[in-house]
Structure formats: structure tokens, C-alpha cells
Amino acid sequence: MRKDTATSRSLQSRPWRLSYKTSSTIIDGRPVNILHDFYIPVLRLAVRYDRVAGYFRSSSLAAASQGFSSFVNRQGKMRLIVGADLEPKDVKAILAGDAQRLAAQLNKELNQPETWPEKIRNGVTLLAWMIARGYLEVRVAFRLHRETGQPLPFDAMEDGYVHEKWFILQDELGNRLYGTGTLNESKTALILNAENIDIHCDWWGETDRQRVNEAVESFENLWQNQVPHLPVLTLPEAVRRQLIRLAEGISHPVELDGTTAVKQVVEPPSAMERLKFAILRDAPKMPGGRFVGMETAPVEPWPHQTIVVRRLVETWPYSYLLCDEVGLGKTIEAGLAFRSLYLSGLVKRILIAAPASLTSQWHRQMASKLLLSFGRIRTTPKAVHEYLLPVEENRAANSFFGPDLVIVSTGLLVHRERAAAIKDAEPFDIVLVDEAHAARRQNPAFGLSANPEYGQLYTVIRDYLRPLARCLWLATATPMQIHPVEVCDLLALTNRVGAFQFDPT
């Protein structure tokens, strides 16, 4: 069983063709697609990839990147040697030790990536992504005349040397595949995928095995800079950093044609991981676990917030006025208490009522800072509950107060037609009213002697929401606007001061 599985992961598991030519090869009645018919399949099986490519320029680098997205699935390592397309005078200076000139010349090829065609940009970005993550190391080769030792253009044929593109692949069982051929790396030819490759596998027979061995030896000599007429230097750090910058923000690199062979493999959790997550899931419901929600929140509370949250949780379902000064974080305080009580199972249904201008802020804070999935009611063009977690979506609102976690604007609450909907709603464990000082009497200036004339918001809270709520939290930095009687009115909604709530004095 293990042998069959291992064989299926080896280079021997596929019947490779003797050659792949975009000009003549036919597979399944269609012209060959070098990327999908050869590079991606072969690199899915390889763990090592050594390649001698063309020049250090955008189109050559893009061409050399083909199939990388499948290669990284196996955590493979690649070594790439590219030629330096430089003037002989520059090569002479660089080989004499002018490293800055090398970095400057190579970085010219990486400038203005926004002007590259999409396929070239995809290819170079994929290569850069591999460099940034340690899958790929690049070195640069230069040409010297075999006899005189003088610098030559990389594609010169004055001394009889013919520059080819070739590569060696090896799988985890040690099988090796050697490919050699030609590739026109111009922008036009790259888009057409014009390439001819001849294949030799070391399991095909003695002749092919000898070819592969010679290729392996040749590459090692090049990589170790042991070929006098082809000196090879490591990539300057400045150029490496420039390449890495091209890959910033890329999580899923793509091939030249925009496809990807990268598979996001998620390993099944170990027994210990399962146990840890089970404890995290159940800990809030265990004895003493009421504050797990606060301790595991993405936001760390300030000391004064911790004190308030602990009081809210320890004494639930008591009602409170939350009267911190502006900027001291009443939203986070309330959210941490919501999270602790909700995860512990003590609380199931929570209603947040806030001015319309603040509902989106409450919505975002509950999602991003507390990971609580509240539905925010929106009425135009039709009534929906807007969600940010687990995905951003709108759900049809058959009832404003249907969801267990819901945010509604106080402006909607005061509409008379909402009274029946509130009456019919399932009770809430917590109702929080933000900017609660807006719930006040309309004639506070007349003091205690006048008959109070309460505004619509106050009467809705008193007559409809309060009977529906196990506890009521009133958040306001300014509980008194004009007269102390306003504080008394808010306290009366909490039912916390007994008979005194009926005596404003």
C-alpha cells in the first residue's frame, strides 16, 4: 500500500513524451499547452528543481516561473541561474568587484512593473513570491570568451558556445528528469507559449541516465562557480529586496495565464488541538468561566473598562447607567460584557438601540473587536438585517426584532407602528440604549413640581422595551442635560432604587 502511494507521487507515475513542441505536438487532438501539459504536472511531483534559464529580464523571469505554483505544494526548493544581458564593459567592472553596478543594472529590469503585460507580471510576481518565502535562490551568470577570457554578450557565439535553456527535476524517491530545449522569451512569444523541450529520464535506460548525470554535474559546476568561461555570482541583496517587494501583499500567486495550482492543504487537527479547542468552546460555561469571553476577545480592555465589565457580568441581570466620559470606551465595555455573557450561555438575546448615525459604528465594533455577529436593521429599499460576520450579507427582515443579536436605530423605535412589533417580539436578556440622555422629559426646566411630559423615546423605553428586557443598560456621558430630575428619570427605568424612583426629591 505504501509502495503504491509512493510510486503515485514519483516522476515515474506519468508517461512523459520524448519532446514537447508548441509548433507540432498534439495531445488529445489539440496543440500542446506547455504550462498545463508539462510544467504544472511535472512540478507537482518534484521536490528539487535546478534550471538554467535565459536573461535576467522581466520576460525571461516570467518564462522561468512556469509551474512554480504546483511546485510549492510540495515545499520544493529551486535553484535558478539566469544570464546577465549586459554590455561587456559592465561585465568586466562587475567581475572586478563592482557589486553596486551589478545591482543597479539588474534592478533596471525590475522597474515599472505596472507597464508589464499581465502574463509577465504574473510570472515575475510568482517567482518573487517564491524568493520571499525561501523556495527559490537565484544566481547570475556572465559570458567570457573560452580562450581570451574577455567579456562577451551572453548570447554570443564567437567561441562556439551555444547557450541553451535546460533543467533537472528530482522527486522524493530520487528519480530525475532532464529537459533541454529552446524558448523564445520575447513578450510576444511568451504570450504564445513558444517552446520546444526534449526530455530524458534516468529510468529510461543507460543512455538517458548518462545524459541526466552529465546535466547534474554541469549544473553543480555552474552553481559553485567552477566554469571559467561562465562565472556565476549570487544575486545582490538590493535586487533580492526589489523582487520581494513585488510579492508584497500576494497570498495566492498565479501562473502566467492567471490560473494557479496552489492547493491550500489543511491538515486535520491533532488530538491535542481538538482538546484545546473543546476547552475553549466549553470553558465559558464551566464554573468560574464567565469571563472567558472578555479574556479571549481581540481587544484588550483598559483597567477601568475591566472593572466595569466585571461588575456588569458578576451582577447580571442588574440594570445600570453607563456614564463614562466621552472617549473612555463605553462601546467596548458593553461589548466585552455582551461577549462574556453570550459565550457563557447566560444571555441569548441582545438588542442595541442607538441613534442612526451610530448604528454602523456599533455594528463594526461588535464584529471587529468582539467577533459578535449582530444584524443591523436597514429599511431602504426594503427591510433587511445587514451582517458583517461570518460573511458580509443582507438577510430579509421578516421582523425587526427577530434575530437574537440585533441593532436598531432609536429613530425607528419611536415610530408608532413599531409598538406592536415590540410587543410581539421575544423578550431580550439585555437591552442597551446608547445616547440615553435623549430619553428625557420635554419640560425639565419646570423642575419637580411640573407634571412631566416625556418624549416619545422615553415612553417607548418605559412602556415597551423595559417590560421586554431582563436588564436595561443606558449608556450616556451626559445623563443630565438641564436639570437633575433627568438623572432621576433614567434611574427610574432601571428599577434599581425601589420606592425612591417615584420621588424625584
N, C-alpha and C positions, 0 to 999 in steps of 0.2 A: 504493500500500500504506500509506504513511504517512498519506495523507489519510483513508482509511477508518478507520484506527486512531484518528486524532484525532477524527473525527466520532463514533465509538462512545463517546468519553469526554465528549461535549458534552451540554448540556441538550436539544439538538435530537434526540438519539437516541431519545427516548421520546415517545409520543403523549399529552401531558398533557391531562386533561379540563378543560373550562371551569370546573368547580367540583367541590368535594369536600364533600359534606354527610353527616354521620353519620346524619342523620334520613331521607334519601331516596336517596342514591347507592347503586347496586347495581353491583358488579364481579364478573363470573363467577358471577352468581346469588346473591351474598351481600352483606350490608351492608358498606360501605366501612370499612376499618381505616386511619384517618388516618396512624398511625405507619408501618405496613408498606406501605401502598399509595401514600403520598405522601412523607412526610418522609424516611424512610431512602433510597428510590430517588433522590429529587431531591438530597439532600445527598451521595450517593455521587459525584455529577457536579460538584458546586460546589467552588470554591476560595475564594469570598468569600460571606459571609452577614451581611447587616445586618437587624436585627429591632427593631421597636418592640413591646414586649410589654405585659403587664398590670402588676400591682403588685409591689413588692419584698416578697413574702411566699412562704412555702415552696411553696404550691400553684401560684402563678404562675411561680416559677422552675422548678419541675419541668415545667410545661407548656411553657415556652420551651425546655427542653432536648431536646425530641423530635428524634431523628435525629442527635444530635451524634456518636454512636459511629461512624456511617458517614462523617461529615464529617472526622474526624481522620485517616482513612486517606489523605486527600489533603493532609494538612498544611495544612488550610484555616484561614483567620482569620475570626473573627466579632466583630461589634460589636453589643452589646445595650443598648437603652435601656428601662428599666423605670420605672414611675411610683412615686412615694413616697406611700404611703397614710397620710398624717399629718394631724394637726389643723392648721388654718390658722395658729394661734399658733406652732406648731413650725416650719412652713414659713417664716413671717416671720422668726423668730430665726435659722434656718439660712441664709436668703438674706442676712441681715445679717452673716454671718460666723461663726456658732456651729457650727463643724465637729464639735465634740465631741458636740453634741446630735444631729446627723445620724448619727454613728457609733453612738451609744447607741440611737437609735430603730430603725435598721436591724438592729443586732445582736439586738434583741429578737425579730426574726422568725427568727433562726437558733438560738435557744436550744432546748435539749431535743430534739435531732433523734431521740432514741430513742423519742419519743412520736409521731413522724410515721407515717402508714401507709406500707407498704413501697414503693408506687409513688412517693410523694412523696420518700421518702428516696433511692430510686434516681435520680430525676430531678435533685434538688439535688446529689447526690454527683457525677453525671456533669458537671453544669455546673461545680462546684467543681474537678473534675479538670482540665477544660479551662483554667480560670483559672490553676491551679497550673503548667500546662505551657505557658502563653503562647499558647494557641489563642484565647482569649476575653478581651475587655475589656468591662467593664460600666460604664455611666453611669446616673445617676438624674435623672429629670425631675420638675418641680413645676408646678402649675397656678396661673396668675394670671388674674384677670378681664381680658378683652381691653380693656375701656375704663377701668376703675378701677385696675387693677394690683394689686388686693387678692388675697391667697392664697385659693384655693378647694380643696375636696376634689378629688382627681384625676378622679373620675367625675361632677363637677358639670356641669349643662347650662344654667346661668344665662345664659351669654353666647352660647349657640347652638353651642358647640364639642362635637362628638361624638367621644369617644376610641375609636379603632379599634386593632386589632392588625394589623400588616402587616409585610411583609418583602421583601427583594430578594436574589436569588441570582445569582451570576455564575460561569460556568465559565472554564476556562483559555483558551478561544478568544474570550472577551468576550461571549458570549451571556448575556442577562439574563432572569430570570423574576421577576415581581412578584406577590405574593399578598396579598390583603386579606380580612378577614372578622371573625368574632366567635368568642370562645372563653369559655365559662363555666368559670372557673378555681377553682371551689369543689372541695373534696376529693371530693365525690360525683361531680360532673360530670367531674372529671379521670379518675377510675377508669373512667367510662363513655366517655371519649374524645369528649366532645361538642364538635364544632367544625364550622364552615362556612367554607370558603375559596373565593374567586373567584380565578381565575388569568388573568394577562396576560403574554404572551411577546413580546419585541421583534422576533421574526422572523415574527409572525403578520400583520403589516400596520401601516400608518401609525398608526392609532388606538391600537393596543396599544403601539406603540413610544413614542408620546407619553405614554401613561399611565406607562410604565416610567421614561421620562426625568424626568417630574414627581416620581415617587416617589424617584428617586435624588437629585434636587435637594433635596427636602424632608428626606430623612434627613441629608444633609450639613449643611444649615442647623441641624437639631436637634443633631447631634453637635458642631458648632462653637459651640453656644450662641448662635445668631443669631436665635432666635424669641422675641420679647419676652414673650409670654404663656406660654411653655413653657421656662423656664430649665433648663439641664441641667448637672449637676455631676459631676465624676469620683467614683468610688467611694472612700470613705475607706479609708486603708491598714488601719485596725483591722478594718474589715468584710472587706476582701480577705483578711487573715490568718485571720479566723474561717472564711471559706469554704474556704481552703486546708487548714485543719485538718480539715475534714470529709472531705477527699480523702486524708488520710494513710493509707498502707498499701494503697491501692487501685491495683492494677496493670492490671486489666481492668474498666473501668466498664461498667455495663449500662444499658439503656433502662428506661422506666417499667415495662414488663411483664417485666423480668428478662432479656430477650434482648440480644444485642449484635451490632453489625455491624462491630466492630473486627476487622480481619484482621492477624494477625502475619506481616507480609511479611518473608521472609528473603532478602536479596539474595545471589545466588551469589558466592562468594569471587572476588576478583581473582587474576590470575596471581601477583602478589607475595605475597598472603596464602597461596595454595596452596604457594608455595615456602617461606615461613616455617614453615608447619605441617609440611611434609615434612621440613624440617631438624630441627624439634623432635621429630618422630616417630623419625627415624633417628639423631639426634645421640648418644643413649646407646650406640649400637652402633658408633660411629665411634672411631678411635684417640683415646685420651685422654678418651672420653666417659663413663666410668664414674660420674662424679659429677654428671651432668646431673640424675639423679633427685633428688639432695639439693638442688641449686640451684633446681629448679622446684617443690619441694614448697610447699604452702600455709603451712607453718610455718617460721619462721626459727630455726635452732638456736643455742643459746648457744655461746660459744667452746669450752668443754670438751667439749660434745657433738660439735662439728665435728671435734675431734681424735680422739675415739673412733670416730666414723663413718668417717673416712678410714682409720683403722687397720683397721677391720673389712673395709672394701671392698678396700683395697690388698692385704691378706694373705689374702683369702678363697681356699681353704676352711679356713683355720686355725680351730680351736675356741678359745673363750675363756670365762672367768668375767667377767661384767659386774657389778662390785661397787661402783658409785657409792652414796654415802649416800642415804638416803630423801629424796625430793623433788628430786633432781638430774636426773631425766628419763631413766631407763633405757628407758622405753617409747618415747619419741621417738627416742632414739639407735638402738635396734634397728629401729624403723620406717623411719627415714631410710636405714639400711643395706639393709633389705629393698627399699625403693623403688629405690635406686641399682642394686643387683644384679639386680633383677627387670626393670627397664626396659632395662638393658644386655644382657639375654639370657643373662647368666652363670648366673642362677638361675631355675628354673621352679617348683619345688615347695617350699613353706614350711609348716611345722607349728609352731603356737604352743600350748604346753601350760601352762595356768595354773590356779590354784585357781578353783573355780566362781564365787566371789564377784568375781573379777577378769576373767572372760572377756568380760562385756559391756563393761567399760571398754576392754579391748584392742580389741574389735570396733569401738566408736565411734571410738577414736583412730586406728585404721588407716584408717577410712573418711573421717573429717572432716579429719584432719591430714595424711594421706599419700595419700588417694584410692586406696587399695588395697581391692579387693573380696574380703574374706575371708568364708568361710562358717563360721558358728559353730554347732557341733553342739548340738541340743536333743533330748531323748529323750521329753518328755511333751507331748501324749498319745501321739505317735508320733515316731520319729526323723526329724528334718528338719535341713537346713542353713539357717540364718537369714542373709539377706543385707540389707545396707543400701544397697549400690551395685550396679548403676546405678539400681535401684529397690528399695524395701523389699518383700521377698517371702520365702516359705519354699519350699524345694525338697526333695522327698523324698530321704532319705539311704539309698541302697542300700548304701553303705559309709561308715563314719565317716571314712575317710582317702582318699576318692575325689577330692575337689576338690584342685586344685593349691595353693590358699591356704586353709588350714583352721585353725580354733581349736577346741580340745577341752579340757575340764577335766581336771586331773590326777586328780580323783576317779573319773572314768570310765576313765582309763588303767589304774588299779590293779586293776580288776575282772579276775578270772582269765579270764573268757570273751573279753576283748579281746585276749589274747595272740595267738590265731590270726589275728585281723583285722589286727593289726600285722604279723605275719609275712607275710601275703598282700598287704600294701599295696605300692604302687610306691614306690621309695626317695625320700627327701626330700633336697633340696640343703641346707636349713637346718632344724634343729630347735631351737627356743628353749624352755627351761623356765623359767618365772617362779617366784619364791619358791623357788629351787632348794635352799635350806637345808633344805627339808622332805624332800629325798632324802638320808637320813643313816642311819648305823648306830644301832641301838637300844640299844647298850651302850657309848657313848663314854666314860662315866665310868671304865671299867676300863682306859682307856689303850691303849698299844700292845701290851701282852702278851696281852690277851684276844683270843679268836677273834671276829672281827666278826660281828655279827648284823644284817644290813641290813634296813631296812624295805622294804615292797612297792614303793614308788615308786622307790627306788634300784635295786632289781633289775630293774624294768621298763625303766628307762632304760638300765641296763648291758647287759641281755640281749636287749632287743627294739628299743628306739629307737636306741641307739648304732650297732648294725650297719646300721641303715636310713638313717642320716644321713651325708651327706658332711661336714658340720660341725655341732658342737653348741655352742650358746651358753647358758650357765647364768647367769641374772640373779638376784642376791640382794644386798641391802645388808648381810646378816649371814651370811657364809659359815661363820663359826664360832659355834656355839651354846654348846657346853660345853667342847670340847677341840680343840686344833689338828689332831688327826687327821681332823676333819671336813673341813677345808680340803683335806687330802691326798686324802680320798675323792673330793671333787668334781674336783680336778685329775686324778685317775686317769681320770675319764670323758672328759677332753679328749684323751687320748693325745698330750699335748704335752711330757711330761717324760721320755720314753724309759724306761729301766730303773728310774729313780728312783721311778716311780709305784708300784713294787712294794715300796718300802722307806719306810714311814712316818717313819722317823727323819730 
